[in-house]
Amino acid sequence: MTNLYGPVSDWQNDFDHADPSYNENIHEIWNDLLENKKCPVAHTARYGGTWLPLTHEYVHEIAYDTEHFTSRSVVVSRLKPSQMEIPPPPAPIGNAPPISSDPPFHHEARRLLLPAFAPKKIEPWEDEVRQICNELIDNMGDAEFVDAAIQYAQHIPVMVIARMLGLPLEDSDKFRGWVHLVLESVNEEPEKRRKKFEEFEAYLSYHVQDHIENPRDDLITYLLNAEIMGNKLMPEHVRGTIVLLLIAGIDTTWSGIGSSLWHLATNSVDRRRLVENPGLRPTAVEEFLRAYAPVTMARLVKEDYDFHGCPMKAEDWVLLPFPAANRDPSVFEEADKVIIDREENRHAAFGLGIHRCVGSNLARLEMNVAIDVFLERFPDFELNTSEEVKWSVGQVRGPRSLPVRVLARR
Amino acid sequence: MRMDDAPMCSFLSVSRTLQVMRVRVDTAKCQGHNRCYALAPELFDVDDYGNAHELNDGVVPAGLEDKARLALANCPEYAISIEE
């Protein structure tokens, strides 16, 4: 991937979260940065100025502070909203409500979605997720070498969210292409990206129109009929929320499943313990969520603001690395170690405060079932070291290619 | 009940009250992470929006004290408290 900003040599003063080496070496980079105790906030002039706070305390503080930080744009990109030819709708709504919304509008937009993703609405999906996972394993036949990201993890969330939204399952390659566009291609030429965004918009418009003409029992129809304070949602709101559910519903869980399987492929003791003791698996999944949390969010600084001595300027980006907060030794004992029976685990993998991931119950279900089925069907497997593990680039971290060798199957 | 049992009964009930453990969800802090309901469904439930509340006025039945502490220790928003 081309990085127009060039390679990084100083992670404290010129970091780049979308440089491929960031996600590849993320834990070493954070540890090095945190040794500089005086200011646990890295900075870069890239993307027009971006900050990276690394402690749980600071990440928590910013996540709760909607007075100084806005969610108008949550993906750090080369262009800030004020520089875009067609800027995203201003706060409090933003381009993908409610993730891009601020209070008080945020509360209404979120309340609309919460019931669809509440625990008791998500639990009944378990059988379907289990069937999807088993079919993916069946499709691998008796191959000794498989790719647990490409042949397994990447498909599971796509199939579920496409069904929930009411979009064709056969378009899943397109969805993954748009995930790459929104989250990974952030430092590519804006002009090149704009064309792809237009294709994405056209696809959404087509399917929204189709749902207007042919209503059915799915989330797109639900959004078209929903009201906020007595008014139907604006078309931009409907499209923005579909974008949110599609993008955020796919690569996050794909990354979570992939990172968990990467851990198990590289830690045979943990793998064996979970094969022998299925009751431990949900606790282990929480630990994988803590140690390999996929999602780093972002905010924009509203007005010039001195944050613990960091002179933040209006419209600077601030990354919210929940995965780094999850490894803060002042909150988690032996934070750097993956302890699959860790009982006390207040991890922030799904964020903190009013923007807690709306799909967290679905993500947890998918992760638990995906790990469960993989271990049941492949009780023994290891990393295939003759091929390379490839990590994603940007704010969502997980393996995009995870070659494993299957040593036992059922 | 005979009248002369009354003082003893009331003493027992006071001492029981003192020993009772109660859990509380601060609904202003709860963001619906759903950890308490997943770990201790005997003590917590969630509403249609996924937000948690304590069951049975928060009274923790004997034997479930560890589950209550587990729920407290797993809430990312520090929304659960325990009174003993």
Interface residues (C-beta under 8 A of the other chain):
Chain A: R111 L114 P115 F117 A118 P119 K120 P282 E286 E343 E344 N345 R346 H347 A348 F350 L352 G353 I354 R356 S360 N361 R364
Chain B: Q31 G32 H33 N34 Y37 A38 V46 D47 D48 Y49 G50 L70 A73 N74 C75 P76 E77 Y78
